[in-house]
Amino acid sequence: MSRTGALIRSIDKLPAELRDSASAAERAFAGGLDAAGRLPFAVTPHFASLARPEADDPIRRQFFPDPREALSETGPFALPDPLGEGRYRVSPRLVHQYPDRVLLLAGGACAGYCRYCFRRVRMSGGTSFITEGELEPVLSYLAARPEIRELLVSGEDPLTAPDRTLEGLFAKLRRAAGTLALRVCTRVPITEPPRLGPATAAMMSAWKPLRVSVHINHPRELDAEARRALGFLSAAGIPVLVQTVLLKGINDSAETLAALFRDCLDLGLKPYYLFQLDLAPGTAHFRVPLGRGLALYRELEERWTTAGGKTAELPPYAVDLPGGGGKIRLSEQSIAGTENRPGGPVCLLKGPDGSLWPYPAESA
Ligand SMILES: *Cc1c(COP(=O)(O)O)cnc(C)c1O
């Protein structure tokens, strides 16, 4: 079984071209991340190999520490827990926000750190894979609630754990809740594709109903190795969903998004959500303003249907209402109005129950 390879944890360990592309400011900032308690620098050799040395390269920007992170760390809109997971935490590792599905923070590690991560604050501390003791309350919670239909195995990246660890987890979850559907949330097929071979796909396939949700942001992430890893899942009959985060300067063009979703569909993957960025500290420079995001989505729909595609093939544009209001689909109708707040103008987003949730109207 393949294992997660060693992560590159300093700029000096990057391939020469990338290493030499670091500006003095980037170097200084990256060097001080750990001491400042910021999200560490880590990237897999595979993901780094996809990057080009230009500062605005869409792959490089996703993992290269950027001094701009410091500018919005404590801004008026920065939320350490942007999804409000703390509000719905029913045990240290279980989040229950929607009636029939729960999210397990399985922990472990990530195969590299995305600079725009919404769990940035939690990641900076690091967690271990869920222990027996931590799983105990999860299992009794599930056993007592047959209305829970699906469990998302998330929280860092579960595929950084060995197959037998995952299998042990799946077995215990199923023993507690016999018909529970599993959704494994991961970026490993993109960041560390050799980890996902036929053996892992076969293991997961034995635990159906099981789906895999993969985080993919840019067509260039789907290189030959990633396609092969994803192909093992499809060959094993495992449905694969794709989640994409709208990121300024990375994928914020209708052309790039259309190319990404076309590639996903051609590979048999289902584009599932296009997410507006969450308000994690230090990520404001990745934020596409809501108005621009909505215009972009309309442009994407038009481009897509003009090319003969069906709008149902596109993922909905969605946002998690800041602080725990849940996921909503974004459209022009989601914005009840704008307001000036001390930190700057906000859009008031309509929650499912009519409640209003401020989201900054501008980017950084
Ligand atoms: C996103 C999410 C889910 C799953 O929602 P889907 O719309 O089915 O993808 C479940 N629980 C939490 C806490 C979530 O954030």
The ligand as an ORCA input file, in Angstrom:
! r2SCAN-3c Opt
* xyz 0 1
  C     -21.762     20.671      4.169
  C     -22.113     19.967      5.380
  C     -22.832     18.776      5.339
  C     -23.267     18.134      4.043
  O     -24.148     18.930      3.318
  P     -24.467     18.561      1.797
  O     -25.316     19.678      1.320
  O     -25.162     17.242      1.828
  O     -23.164     18.467      1.088
  C     -23.151     18.171      6.538
  N     -22.790     18.716      7.736
  C     -22.099     19.869      7.799
  C     -21.757     20.418      9.136
  C     -21.718     20.529      6.631
  O     -21.021     21.670      6.722
*
